[in-house]
């Protein structure tokens, strides 16, 4: 597997101000990739790609929230 495999997801961590965050979910081993502006979660079906995308997001400083943010940007 190469970095090119997840390159299509690079907008999640390469934008100057990403709209995407990671949110911890009770009972899940991995956080959810979530856009609080659009209120959408991103589903990546390939588990290997998902882990690598989450790792890349964390390495780039994307926040990992304890709760889903409300539509105004705060956590609920």
LINQUI-V599853 format. One record per backbone hydrogen bond with DSSP energy under -0.5 kcal/mol. CO is the residue of the C=O (numbers start at 1). NH is the residue of the N-H. E is the energy in kcal/mol with one decimal. If there is no record, write none. Layout:
co={CO | CO}
nh={NH | NH}
e={E | E}
This chain:
co={2 | 3 | 3 | 6 | 7 | 9 | 10 | 10 | 11 | 15 | 19 | 21 | 22 | 23 | 25 | 32 | 32 | 33 | 34 | 34 | 35 | 35 | 40 | 41 | 42 | 42 | 43 | 45 | 46 | 47 | 48 | 49 | 50 | 51 | 52 | 53 | 54 | 55 | 56 | 57 | 58 | 63 | 63 | 65 | 68 | 70 | 74}
nh={5 | 6 | 7 | 9 | 10 | 12 | 13 | 14 | 15 | 18 | 36 | 34 | 65 | 32 | 28 | 23 | 34 | 42 | 21 | 36 | 39 | 40 | 35 | 43 | 33 | 44 | 45 | 47 | 50 | 51 | 52 | 53 | 54 | 55 | 56 | 57 | 58 | 59 | 60 | 62 | 61 | 22 | 65 | 24 | 76 | 73 | 70}
e={-1.6 | -1.3 | -0.5 | -2.2 | -1.9 | -2.4 | -1.4 | -2.6 | -0.6 | -0.6 | -0.7 | -2.9 | -3.6 | -3.0 | -2.1 | -2.3 | -0.7 | -2.6 | -2.9 | -0.7 | -1.9 | -1.4 | -3.1 | -0.5 | -0.6 | -0.5 | -0.6 | -0.8 | -2.6 | -2.3 | -1.9 | -2.7 | -2.6 | -2.4 | -2.2 | -2.5 | -2.6 | -2.5 | -1.4 | -2.5 | -1.6 | -2.5 | -0.6 | -2.9 | -2.2 | -2.2 | -4.8}
